[in-house]
Amino acid sequence: MHSYEIIILKVFLINLQFNKKEVCGLNEIVKIIEMLKTAPDDELCNLELELFGLIYDKKKAYFEIECFLTLSNWVGFSLRDGVWTFYEYTNDESVEKVKAYLESENWDELSEIYKLGIHDYHNEKYLEDYNYPNEWIEESEIIDNWIFENEINIYRFLKELVLENEDIFLM
């Protein structure tokens, strides 16, 4: 066998392996979406991590996927470390995309509480000592309490986001 034939064979096998991974991932997304269609709203929290891993690489390509991932992180940051860490960590573009999406979807209460935490966390004057205004911290506590009290409603919204955009999540 010539060296160019070996290279062609290696490329073929790599592509075959890559396509197998893509198909397996797609099949898993299909399974999760089918489960969500009949599952109670709070069941999303049990499937979220797996779905997150399967769709993460599509984040920048699809607006709805970026919104799902960003909102999922919003809840996760709030429940683990406090929501202010989400706003501090997440880039402004993603935060603004979710804000626009929430406004367009008429989830007014969720939209208002999400917007309450949007501040200038990336301003240079805070980067040295992270001494944010007390008002921001107080607002983040309001958001954290709201998320805790409305977690099921947030999962309902995320579930609807996935199911209404099933075709995008399956791309």
Residue pairs with C-beta under 8 A, 6 or more apart in sequence:
1 9
25 54
26 170
28 50
28 54
29 51
29 54
29 55
29 169
29 170
30 170
32 47
32 50
32 51
32 54
33 162
33 163
33 166
33 169
33 170
35 43
35 47
36 43
36 44
36 47
36 159
36 162
36 163
37 163
39 47
39 159
41 152
41 153
41 155
41 156
41 159
42 151
42 152
42 155
44 155
44 158
44 159
44 162
45 151
45 155
48 72
48 158
51 162
52 69
52 72
55 65
55 68
55 69
55 169
56 69
58 65
58 171
59 65
59 66
59 69
60 66
61 171
62 168
62 171
63 97
63 101
64 101
64 161
64 165
64 168
64 169
65 165
65 168
65 169
66 94
66 97
66 98
67 97
67 98
67 101
67 161
68 158
68 161
68 162
70 90
70 94
70 95
70 97
70 98
71 98
71 114
71 154
71 157
71 158
71 161
72 158
73 86
73 90
74 83
74 86
74 90
74 98
74 114
74 147
75 147
75 151
75 154
77 83
77 85
77 86
77 89
78 86
78 143
78 144
78 147
78 148
79 147
79 148
79 151
82 140
82 141
82 144
83 117
83 140
83 143
83 144
83 147
84 117
84 121
84 132
84 136
84 137
84 140
86 117
87 95
87 117
87 118
87 119
87 121
87 140
88 121
88 130
92 122
95 118
98 114
99 111
99 114
99 115
99 118
102 110
102 111
102 114
102 115
103 111
105 111
105 157
105 161
107 157
109 150
110 150
110 153
110 154
110 157
113 142
113 143
113 146
113 147
114 143
116 139
116 142
116 143
117 136
117 139
117 140
117 143
119 132
119 133
119 136
120 126
121 132
121 136
126 132
147 154
162 169
